[in-house]
Amino acid sequence: LMGLTVYDTAGLLLGRLDEVIPTPANDVYVVKGEIDGRLRETLIPAIGTVVCDIDLERRTMIVDPPEGL
């Protein structure tokens, strides 16, 4: 999954999957990219209600992050 290009459900590019942090409850995906002209790091919980689609052929992930992320 490392290096996948990550978009939200509206098609906004969030960045690339840079790291996976294992936690007892679920993994957390660290997505790094430029948003609004600033470098940002977004933490995405790796759960079914947030990760909508992973397309390994296209190397993309679609997420629906909770409000505030």
ABEGO torsion letter per residue (X at the ends): XBGBBBBBAAGBBAEBBABBBBBAABBBBBBBBBBGGBBBBBBBBBBAAABABBBAAAGBBBBBBBBGX
